[in-house]
Amino acid sequence: MNEKYLQKAAKLLEDCGLRKTHPRLALLCVLFQTDCALTSEQIYEQLDCSTDKATVYRTLLVFLRHNIVHQAYIRDRRRHFELADYCKPDQCHPHFTCRSCGRTICLRQAVVPAVQNIPDGFLVLHRQIRLEGLCDECSGNSPQ
């Protein structure tokens, strides 16, 4: 595990009052190193420790309850998780999913306009935006 991420993970767990177990530290290190939301299976595949899939999923649920991660979206009935440090409790930053390569990229700097004209009686608790198309690499518009 990267020492910088390991220290960051240990501090985050300490700040949340959670024990610093090896699976928790390893899982956070994986999330610190990615720029996209991952499924529990994708996280499991990137772990460099002997942790089973059930422990990964249970750890993610603990992290959800402590607002360390959030469920960014569900695609193909699979939950995708990411660190909750770039989002507000009621709105997640937009995500872009490439229809060609399948990558999902976090668009943390994108500006999302407010939704207007919501009918009376509707109470919005969380907003989530997922865009689909071709990423810069698949569209051939990759910056040089």
C-alpha distance (Angstrom), angle and dihedral (degrees) to the residues before:
residue distance angle dihedral
M1 . . .
N2 3.76 . .
E3 3.83 108.0 .
K4 3.82 93.7 -139.0
Y5 3.81 92.0 53.5
L6 3.79 91.9 42.1
Q7 3.81 91.2 56.6
K8 3.80 91.1 45.8
A9 3.82 90.9 49.9
A10 3.81 92.4 48.3
K11 3.81 91.4 51.5
L12 3.80 92.5 47.8
L13 3.81 92.0 51.5
E14 3.80 90.8 46.1
D15 3.82 91.7 49.9
C16 3.81 89.4 52.3
G17 3.79 93.4 47.5
L18 3.80 93.4 -115.3
R19 3.78 126.7 139.1
K20 3.80 115.7 -104.4
T21 3.80 100.9 -122.0
H22 3.78 122.2 170.1
P23 3.85 94.2 -114.1
R24 3.81 92.0 50.2
L25 3.79 92.8 48.4
A26 3.81 92.4 46.1
L27 3.80 93.2 48.2
L28 3.80 92.0 50.6
C29 3.80 90.8 48.6
V30 3.81 89.1 55.8
L31 3.81 90.9 50.8
F32 3.81 93.0 46.7
Q33 3.81 89.8 55.7
T34 3.80 98.4 52.2
D35 3.78 132.8 77.1
C36 3.79 95.7 -157.6
A37 3.78 141.2 57.2
L38 3.81 114.3 -92.0
T39 3.79 135.4 -158.4
S40 3.79 118.3 -122.4
E41 3.82 86.8 -107.4
Q42 3.82 92.1 54.9
I43 3.80 90.4 48.5
Y44 3.81 90.8 48.9
E45 3.82 90.9 52.3
Q46 3.82 91.5 54.0
L47 3.80 97.2 48.5
D48 3.78 116.1 111.6
C49 3.80 94.5 -156.1
S50 3.77 136.2 72.4
T51 3.80 99.5 -96.0
D52 3.79 122.3 142.5
K53 3.81 125.2 -129.9
A54 3.81 93.4 -108.3
T55 3.81 91.1 56.5
V56 3.81 90.5 50.1
Y57 3.80 91.6 52.4
R58 3.83 94.0 44.5
T59 3.80 89.8 48.7
L60 3.80 90.6 51.9
L61 3.82 89.6 52.2
V62 3.82 90.2 52.1
F63 3.80 89.5 49.0
L64 3.83 90.1 49.5
R65 3.81 91.0 54.2
H66 3.81 90.6 50.6
N67 3.83 93.5 45.3
I68 3.81 92.3 -118.7
V69 3.79 91.6 123.2
H70 3.74 132.9 13.0
Q71 3.74 135.5 -156.9
A72 3.78 101.4 -103.0
Y73 3.80 95.9 -169.3
I74 3.78 145.4 -42.9
R75 3.80 119.5 -110.7
D76 3.79 124.1 175.7
R77 3.83 87.6 -3.6
R78 3.82 90.4 -61.1
R79 3.79 121.9 120.4
H80 3.79 118.1 -130.1
F81 3.80 118.8 -153.2
E82 3.78 133.8 -162.9
L83 3.76 139.4 163.6
A84 3.78 112.3 -73.1
D85 3.79 95.0 -140.0
Y86 3.81 96.5 102.6
C87 3.79 98.3 46.5
K88 3.75 139.7 70.7
P89 3.80 121.0 -128.5
D90 3.80 91.0 -106.3
Q91 3.81 100.7 37.8
C92 3.76 135.5 39.0
H93 3.79 122.7 -157.8
P94 3.85 114.5 -103.2
H95 3.80 122.4 -88.1
F96 3.81 127.8 -151.3
T97 3.80 120.1 -150.1
C98 3.80 118.4 -163.1
R99 3.81 112.5 -137.8
S100 3.79 90.9 -155.0
C101 3.83 106.2 47.9
G102 3.81 97.6 17.4
R103 3.82 95.5 -129.3
T104 3.78 117.8 144.7
I105 3.77 114.7 -148.9
C106 3.80 126.5 -162.9
L107 3.79 112.2 -125.3
R108 3.79 96.4 -158.2
Q109 3.80 94.5 160.5
A110 3.82 96.2 47.6
V111 3.79 116.8 114.4
V112 3.78 114.7 -132.2
P113 3.80 117.4 -158.2
A114 3.78 118.3 -134.4
V115 3.78 117.1 -95.9
Q116 3.78 110.1 -117.8
N117 3.80 136.9 -164.6
I118 3.79 97.4 33.3
P119 3.82 106.5 173.5
D120 3.78 119.2 -103.3
G121 3.77 113.8 -91.3
F122 3.82 95.1 32.1
L123 3.80 115.4 116.9
V124 3.81 114.7 -161.9
L125 3.82 110.9 -151.1
H126 3.79 100.6 171.4
R127 3.80 135.5 12.1
Q128 3.76 123.4 -151.7
I129 3.80 129.6 173.7
R130 3.79 125.3 -165.3
L131 3.77 120.0 179.4
E132 3.82 124.5 -162.7
G133 3.77 131.0 -157.9
L134 3.79 137.7 88.5
C135 3.81 121.5 -35.9
D136 3.79 120.7 -130.9
E137 3.82 92.3 -95.1
C138 3.82 96.0 48.6
S139 3.80 93.7 43.1
G140 3.81 91.4 51.4
N141 3.81 91.0 -120.4
S142 3.79 96.6 110.9
P143 3.82 112.4 147.3
Q144 3.79 111.8 -108.7
